[in-house]
Every structure is written in structure tokens, then in C-alpha cells.
Amino acid sequence: MPTEAEWEFAARGGLDRKPHPWGDEPPSDKLSSHRHDHCTPVAQAQPNGYGLYDMVGNGFQWTADRYSETAYGKTPGTLTDPPGPSESDCPDHYTVRGGMI
């Protein structure tokens, strides 16, 4: 599994400092599989800058990093590829990304 930082890098497809992995536009069916009432078929939205589909929407994706509610507050904003927290707020809970927005 990727770390949370690796997943975020892949999901952004080469973009940096944008509110969404696809840029500045608000969510839409063209940009993400973001329906709240059901899953959508794969590859219905446009791929990101790396050619990856479905990084946002449909289902959550696990990462190798443990979950901590305070992890971002402990990580300097300028750090590249930050390590995940060494301890979880809840034993055996890991960070998930993607999912429905």
C-alpha cells in the first residue's frame, strides 16, 4: 500500500497547492466519481495528470499510514513526503483517502 503522502502525490497528478486533485474547479461528474447514493462504473471521470482514474470518489482507499487526528498539526507544512504517525489514535486504524466527497 502507498503511504498517505504517496497517495496524495499520485491523486494530484502533478498539481500542487490546489483545493482538489484536478485543480480549482468544484466537483462534477466529469472530474470525479462523487455520487453519494451509489458507486459509479470505473473510469467515467477524466484521468488526472498521471493518467490515473478514480482517485477521488466511489470507494475509500487504504494507505500504509496509521490514522491520527492530530497528524497534520505535528507535520511541518514544508515537509515533502512526511512520514505517517508512529501511533494511531485508535489501535489498528489506518488513514484512508479517496472515497465519496
Backbone as CSV, one residue per row, in Angstrom:
resi,resn,N_x,N_y,N_z,CA_x,CA_y,CA_z,C_x,C_y,C_z
1,MET,0.836,-1.180,0.000,0.000,0.000,0.000,0.883,1.246,0.000
2,PRO,0.396,2.310,-0.617,1.160,3.554,-0.571,1.017,4.236,0.782
3,THR,1.984,5.067,1.117,1.818,5.916,2.295,0.774,6.978,1.954
4,GLU,0.312,7.705,2.965,-0.654,8.774,2.697,-0.042,9.825,1.773
5,ALA,1.217,10.167,1.990,1.892,11.163,1.152,2.023,10.666,-0.289
6,GLU,2.344,9.404,-0.470,2.441,8.841,-1.824,1.079,8.859,-2.517
7,TRP,0.018,8.505,-1.759,-1.321,8.523,-2.344,-1.696,9.936,-2.762
8,GLU,-1.459,10.917,-1.892,-1.783,12.314,-2.212,-1.025,12.781,-3.454
9,PHE,0.255,12.420,-3.552,1.065,12.787,-4.718,0.455,12.197,-5.986
10,ALA,0.119,10.912,-5.955,-0.464,10.244,-7.118,-1.832,10.829,-7.469
11,ALA,-2.653,11.101,-6.455,-4.000,11.624,-6.693,-3.956,13.002,-7.340
12,ARG,-2.999,13.803,-6.981,-2.909,15.160,-7.522,-2.401,15.190,-8.956
13,GLY,-1.802,14.133,-9.414,-1.426,14.049,-10.823,-0.497,15.148,-11.290
14,GLY,0.376,15.615,-10.421,1.331,16.654,-10.795,0.928,18.062,-10.374
15,LEU,-0.284,18.240,-9.887,-0.712,19.566,-9.425,-0.231,19.795,-8.000
16,ASP,0.007,21.044,-7.661,0.447,21.374,-6.314,-0.339,22.578,-5.815
17,ARG,-0.714,22.535,-4.554,-1.401,23.647,-3.890,-2.731,24.022,-4.545
18,LYS,-3.497,23.019,-4.917,-4.837,23.232,-5.460,-5.845,22.639,-4.478
19,PRO,-7.068,23.152,-4.447,-8.050,22.644,-3.485,-8.538,21.227,-3.786
20,HIS,-8.412,20.784,-5.027,-8.858,19.450,-5.426,-7.768,18.782,-6.253
21,PRO,-7.741,17.468,-6.317,-6.727,16.777,-7.123,-6.756,17.152,-8.603
22,TRP,-7.872,17.672,-9.111,-7.966,18.060,-10.513,-7.761,19.552,-10.716
23,GLY,-7.604,20.331,-9.660,-7.375,21.765,-9.796,-8.351,22.593,-8.991
24,ASP,-8.791,23.698,-9.582,-9.625,24.668,-8.871,-11.133,24.474,-9.049
25,GLU,-11.551,23.739,-10.072,-12.978,23.583,-10.344,-13.679,22.792,-9.235
26,PRO,-14.947,23.123,-8.961,-15.693,22.331,-7.976,-15.955,20.921,-8.506
27,PRO,-16.266,19.970,-7.634,-16.529,18.597,-8.080,-17.660,18.522,-9.100
28,SER,-17.506,17.616,-10.036,-18.545,17.340,-11.023,-18.372,15.902,-11.498
29,ASP,-19.368,15.380,-12.209,-19.273,14.014,-12.735,-18.103,13.873,-13.714
30,LYS,-17.747,14.956,-14.377,-16.638,14.926,-15.331,-15.285,14.782,-14.621
31,LEU,-15.203,15.297,-13.398,-13.927,15.349,-12.691,-13.738,14.264,-11.639
32,SER,-14.825,13.746,-11.090,-14.693,12.732,-10.048,-15.942,11.857,-9.983
33,SER,-15.787,10.693,-9.424,-16.921,9.793,-9.191,-17.467,10.117,-7.807
34,HIS,-18.214,11.189,-7.712,-18.584,11.732,-6.401,-20.035,11.529,-6.012
35,ARG,-20.728,10.620,-6.625,-22.131,10.404,-6.259,-22.218,9.878,-4.830
36,HIS,-23.201,10.350,-4.107,-23.352,9.936,-2.716,-24.304,8.761,-2.545
37,ASP,-25.099,8.473,-3.563,-26.123,7.450,-3.392,-25.739,6.080,-3.954
38,HIS,-24.702,5.995,-4.771,-24.284,4.707,-5.323,-22.894,4.831,-5.963
39,CYS,-22.273,3.694,-6.162,-20.983,3.666,-6.853,-21.203,3.845,-8.342
40,THR,-20.206,4.364,-9.018,-20.287,4.551,-10.465,-19.287,3.620,-11.148
41,PRO,-19.501,3.304,-12.411,-18.540,2.459,-13.129,-17.156,3.117,-13.150
42,VAL,-16.123,2.312,-13.194,-14.756,2.844,-13.186,-14.466,3.621,-14.466
43,ALA,-13.523,4.537,-14.363,-13.011,5.331,-15.488,-14.078,6.174,-16.190
44,GLN,-15.073,6.666,-15.448,-16.092,7.539,-16.028,-15.654,9.001,-16.009
45,ALA,-14.842,9.378,-15.044,-14.322,10.744,-14.969,-12.981,10.790,-15.709
46,GLN,-12.524,11.986,-16.004,-11.253,12.142,-16.706,-10.092,11.675,-15.836
47,PRO,-9.024,11.134,-16.446,-7.843,10.762,-15.663,-7.102,12.018,-15.200
48,ASN,-6.304,11.866,-14.153,-5.522,13.010,-13.690,-4.272,13.183,-14.559
49,GLY,-3.398,14.072,-14.177,-2.202,14.371,-14.954,-1.241,13.206,-15.127
50,TYR,-1.353,12.198,-14.290,-0.517,10.995,-14.413,-1.249,9.876,-15.141
51,GLY,-2.475,10.146,-15.606,-3.249,9.130,-16.306,-3.985,8.181,-15.384
52,LEU,-4.091,8.522,-14.102,-4.770,7.664,-13.135,-6.252,8.024,-13.049
53,TYR,-7.102,7.011,-13.040,-8.537,7.196,-12.928,-8.997,6.927,-11.495
54,ASP,-10.114,7.529,-11.154,-10.853,7.203,-9.927,-10.067,7.376,-8.635
55,MET,-9.214,8.377,-8.576,-8.506,8.649,-7.334,-9.422,9.345,-6.331
56,VAL,-10.498,9.957,-6.811,-11.469,10.610,-5.935,-12.845,10.053,-6.242
57,GLY,-13.519,9.563,-5.230,-14.881,9.074,-5.392,-14.973,7.563,-5.335
58,ASN,-16.202,7.097,-5.399,-16.565,5.687,-5.349,-16.209,5.042,-4.024
59,GLY,-15.005,4.595,-3.808,-14.659,3.902,-2.575,-13.412,4.454,-1.929
60,PHE,-13.308,4.247,-0.648,-12.121,4.673,0.076,-10.954,3.749,-0.252
61,GLN,-9.755,4.272,-0.195,-8.546,3.502,-0.447,-7.648,3.602,0.776
62,TRP,-7.212,2.457,1.254,-6.348,2.425,2.431,-4.955,2.916,2.084
63,THR,-4.288,3.481,3.094,-2.863,3.796,2.960,-2.113,3.025,4.050
64,ALA,-0.809,3.042,3.966,0.015,2.308,4.929,0.232,3.081,6.232
65,ASP,-0.219,4.336,6.286,-0.009,5.164,7.475,-1.134,4.990,8.486
66,ARG,-0.752,4.969,9.748,-1.740,4.916,10.826,-2.506,6.230,10.875
67,TYR,-3.731,6.163,11.380,-4.565,7.352,11.495,-4.296,8.073,12.804
68,SER,-4.172,9.393,12.715,-4.095,10.235,13.900,-4.793,11.551,13.574
69,GLU,-5.738,11.924,14.397,-6.486,13.155,14.169,-5.572,14.386,14.199
70,THR,-4.459,14.307,14.903,-3.566,15.456,15.051,-2.314,15.368,14.179
71,ALA,-2.260,14.425,13.254,-1.048,14.211,12.455,-0.617,15.458,11.687
72,TYR,-1.557,16.169,11.054,-1.176,17.339,10.257,-0.662,18.478,11.131
73,GLY,-1.143,18.588,12.332,-0.654,19.623,13.238,0.770,19.373,13.709
74,LYS,1.217,18.128,13.613,2.572,17.774,14.041,3.564,17.740,12.883
75,THR,3.089,17.957,11.662,3.939,17.877,10.478,4.205,19.275,9.937
76,PRO,5.454,19.678,9.803,5.747,20.988,9.219,5.180,21.087,7.806
77,GLY,4.597,22.225,7.461,3.977,22.413,6.157,4.934,22.315,4.992
78,THR,6.216,22.494,5.226,7.189,22.461,4.139,7.793,21.079,3.928
79,LEU,7.431,20.117,4.748,7.997,18.783,4.656,7.470,18.051,3.428
80,THR,8.367,17.448,2.651,7.988,16.656,1.491,7.979,15.187,1.878
81,ASP,6.957,14.467,1.467,6.791,13.048,1.770,6.914,12.785,3.273
82,PRO,6.023,13.413,4.065,6.112,13.246,5.520,5.829,11.808,5.941
83,PRO,6.507,11.346,6.956,6.187,10.015,7.470,4.862,10.070,8.220
84,GLY,4.145,8.984,8.208,2.892,8.926,8.951,3.168,8.838,10.435
85,PRO,2.141,9.029,11.257,2.334,8.955,12.703,2.758,7.554,13.122
86,SER,3.583,7.477,14.153,4.047,6.172,14.631,2.991,5.471,15.475
87,GLU,2.035,6.241,15.985,0.960,5.662,16.782,-0.378,6.163,16.265
88,SER,-1.395,5.336,16.411,-2.737,5.669,15.980,-3.557,6.139,17.174
89,ASP,-4.525,7.032,16.915,-5.469,7.423,17.963,-6.324,6.225,18.362
90,CYS,-6.543,5.330,17.434,-7.302,4.102,17.659,-6.427,2.944,17.186
91,PRO,-6.193,1.970,18.014,-5.331,0.860,17.605,-5.780,0.244,16.281
92,ASP,-4.809,0.005,15.430,-5.034,-0.656,14.139,-5.896,0.133,13.166
93,HIS,-6.016,1.443,13.340,-6.737,2.274,12.359,-5.717,2.933,11.428
94,TYR,-5.999,2.860,10.153,-5.106,3.428,9.153,-5.824,4.519,8.361
95,THR,-5.052,5.411,7.784,-5.599,6.516,7.025,-6.190,6.005,5.718
96,VAL,-7.339,6.546,5.332,-7.956,6.240,4.056,-8.069,7.530,3.244
97,ARG,-8.065,7.380,1.955,-8.181,8.522,1.043,-9.153,8.155,-0.068
98,GLY,-9.476,9.142,-0.902,-10.435,8.911,-1.985,-11.832,8.983,-1.429
99,GLY,-12.596,7.959,-1.669,-13.937,7.886,-1.108,-14.880,8.907,-1.711
100,MET,-16.055,8.956,-1.164,-17.068,9.882,-1.669,-16.830,11.256,-1.071
101,ILE,-17.021,12.283,-1.887,-16.786,13.636,-1.400,-18.084,14.367,-1.179
